[in-house]
Amino acid sequence: MLLIRACRSNRARWEQLVVLNWALRAPTTHAQLLERITTGRGRVEVRYEPALERAVAVARGLRWIEVDDRGWLVLTDAGSAVTDDWTELGLYESERGVLSELPTGISQSLAQSILHDAL
């Protein structure tokens, strides 16, 4: 849910989640993503993480995330409230810090470009 919140309008495509998830996993990948966002250049190492799919499924089951009619994963009001609670409790502080360093979030087109380059 934090990954979706880091995207524009609290909605994301799968590609955006994959890129952001991997950027949280290693400082080098985070640095690569920041370079790509700020300069438009550089390669970002990305891997598929099966646990991400399970986390999204759980969040959908709890109705913290829903899929809109255009296929976007959208953070619901309940999901937004949960992430607000996490902030108040100081949970996922390092992850929120890494995501907050992204100057503009990550667009769908940028995520697709990064994944295409990783092939």
C-alpha positions as CSV (number, residue, x, y, z in Angstrom):
1,M,0.0,0.0,0.0
2,L,2.9,2.3,0.6
3,L,4.1,1.7,-2.9
4,I,0.7,2.7,-4.3
5,R,0.7,5.7,-2.1
6,A,4.0,6.7,-3.6
7,C,2.4,6.9,-7.1
8,R,0.3,9.7,-8.5
9,S,-3.3,9.8,-7.3
10,N,-2.8,6.8,-5.0
11,R,-3.1,4.5,-7.9
12,A,-0.6,2.3,-9.7
13,R,-0.1,-0.4,-12.4
14,W,1.7,-3.6,-11.6
15,E,4.9,-2.4,-13.4
16,Q,5.1,0.6,-11.0
17,L,4.8,-1.7,-8.0
18,V,7.5,-4.0,-9.3
19,V,10.0,-1.2,-9.9
20,L,9.3,0.5,-6.5
21,N,9.4,-2.7,-4.6
22,W,12.8,-3.6,-5.9
23,A,14.1,0.0,-5.2
24,L,13.2,-0.6,-1.6
25,R,15.2,-3.8,-1.4
26,A,18.7,-2.4,-2.0
27,P,20.4,1.0,-1.7
28,T,22.1,0.5,-5.1
29,T,18.8,-0.1,-6.8
30,H,17.3,2.9,-5.1
31,A,20.2,5.1,-6.3
32,Q,19.8,3.7,-9.8
33,L,16.1,4.6,-9.8
34,L,16.8,8.1,-8.5
35,E,19.3,8.7,-11.2
36,R,16.9,7.5,-13.9
37,I,14.1,9.7,-12.6
38,T,16.3,12.8,-12.3
39,T,18.5,12.4,-15.4
40,G,16.5,10.2,-17.6
41,R,19.5,8.0,-18.0
42,G,20.9,4.9,-16.4
43,R,19.9,1.3,-16.0
44,V,17.8,0.1,-13.0
45,E,18.2,-3.4,-11.8
46,V,14.8,-4.9,-11.3
47,R,13.6,-8.4,-10.3
48,Y,10.2,-9.9,-9.8
49,E,9.4,-10.6,-6.2
50,P,6.7,-13.2,-5.6
51,A,6.0,-11.8,-2.1
52,L,4.8,-8.6,-3.7
53,E,2.0,-10.5,-5.5
54,R,0.9,-12.1,-2.2
55,A,1.0,-8.8,-0.4
56,V,-1.3,-7.2,-3.0
57,A,-3.7,-10.2,-2.9
58,V,-3.9,-9.8,0.9
59,A,-4.5,-6.1,0.7
60,R,-7.2,-6.6,-1.9
61,G,-8.8,-9.3,0.3
62,L,-8.9,-6.8,3.2
63,R,-10.3,-4.2,0.8
64,W,-7.3,-1.8,1.4
65,I,-6.7,-1.9,-2.4
66,E,-9.1,-2.3,-5.3
67,V,-8.9,-2.6,-9.0
68,D,-10.7,0.2,-10.9
69,D,-12.5,-0.3,-14.2
70,R,-9.3,0.7,-16.1
71,G,-7.2,-1.9,-14.3
72,W,-5.4,0.4,-11.9
73,L,-4.6,-0.7,-8.4
74,V,-6.2,2.0,-6.2
75,L,-5.6,2.6,-2.5
76,T,-9.1,2.7,-0.8
77,D,-10.1,5.0,2.0
78,A,-9.6,2.1,4.4
79,G,-6.1,1.4,3.0
80,S,-5.2,5.1,3.3
81,A,-6.4,5.0,6.9
82,V,-4.2,2.0,7.6
83,T,-1.1,3.6,6.1
84,D,-1.9,6.8,8.1
85,D,-1.9,4.6,11.2
86,W,1.4,3.1,10.3
87,T,2.9,6.6,10.0
88,E,1.5,7.5,13.4
89,L,3.0,4.3,14.9
90,G,6.4,4.8,13.2
91,L,6.0,1.6,11.2
92,Y,7.8,1.1,7.9
93,E,9.8,4.3,8.6
94,S,12.8,3.4,6.4
95,E,10.5,2.3,3.5
96,R,8.6,5.6,3.8
97,G,11.8,7.5,3.9
98,V,13.1,5.8,0.7
99,L,9.8,6.4,-1.1
100,S,9.7,10.1,0.0
101,E,13.1,10.7,-1.7
102,L,11.6,10.1,-5.1
103,P,11.2,13.6,-6.6
104,T,8.0,12.9,-8.6
105,G,7.1,9.3,-7.8
106,I,7.2,7.0,-10.7
107,S,5.0,7.2,-13.8
108,Q,3.6,4.1,-15.6
109,S,5.6,5.0,-18.7
110,L,8.9,5.2,-16.7
111,A,8.2,1.9,-15.0
112,Q,7.5,0.3,-18.4
113,S,10.7,1.8,-19.8
114,I,12.8,0.5,-16.8
115,L,11.3,-3.0,-17.2
116,H,11.9,-3.0,-20.9
117,D,15.5,-2.1,-20.4
118,A,15.9,-4.8,-17.8
119,L,15.0,-7.5,-20.3
